[in-house]
Amino acid sequence: MVYGAKNKILYFNGKSMDYAMFGYGEESLLIIPGLGDGIATVKGMAQTLSLSYRTLARRYKVYVFSRIYELPEKYSTKEMAADIAEAMEVLNISQVNVLGVSQGGMIAQYLALDFPDKIQKLILAVTTGSMNALSKKRIEHWLDLSQNGSYQELMLDIAYHSYTAESFAYLKYVYKILGVFGKIKHKRRIVTQSQSCLRHNTLARLQELHCQTLIIGAEEDDVLSVASSKELAAVIKDSRIEILKHCGHALFEKNKDFQKLVLEFLENKNMLYKKGRQ
């Protein structure tokens, strides 16, 4: 398969987790995906992910971890981070660069706070240290749709608020078609992960972070807001912030620019930069 992409299931301590592997580098990069993991894990997605992240796959051995299958009813972002740390131990991953996207960024914060020896550099993309009015509204609405609406309604609403108006104008047809064939398979999984987002709050601890951190926000983020990215940058000392223009919460609108920023940050051995473009 291209970029050596492999789909795997990890079994550890009575738990199981889907993960994907790809890439050729000697250094490792761990990607933690967002709330979409509550709808579908990375099972069977290794090849697609390797092509999406091909810029990074050429330079790094990339792991993408889903949440465990055996989600308890209440399962915090802090506990999710602990499970990832345990999975790293089982896979003999001693130190890694971490890219957390949206809810994945919330989990990545706890991974860096509670297991600092496991982290080299940290990238927090379109994420937050705590919920604001906008993010609560979005997640609570998606939670309601996941339990009482159709798959198509849910996916269209996610797309509407995740992309800029220009991108959504043509992507909505794709999501309408996907919505016809898809279905919500694990309602409980969505509830657990959504509620963990709503309870997430690391702001009081983020000054403890000592790893070099890149914060990537989106100018038109209509899910968590660009203000959340700026708030992270204000609290995390050893950080740089970059705001992608003409981009919504779905960073793949600016995939090349996004991966270029990540690669530049990881490859620069002499960081710290001055605070980035806002």
Secondary structure, 3 states (H helix, E strand, C coil): CHHHCEEEEEEECCEEEEEEEECCCCCEEEEECCHHHHCCCCCCCHHHHHHHCHHHHCCCEEEEEEEECCCCCCCCHHHHHHHHHHHHHHCCCCCEEEEEECHHHHHHHHHHHHCHHHEEEEEEECCCCECCHHHHHHHHHHHHHHHHCCHHHHHHHHHHHHCCHHHHHHHHHHHHHHHHHCCCCCHHHHHHHHHHHHHCECCCCHHHCCCEEEEEEECCCCCCCHHHHHHHHHHCCCEEEEEECCCCCCHHHHHHHHHHHHHHHHHCCCCCCCCCCC
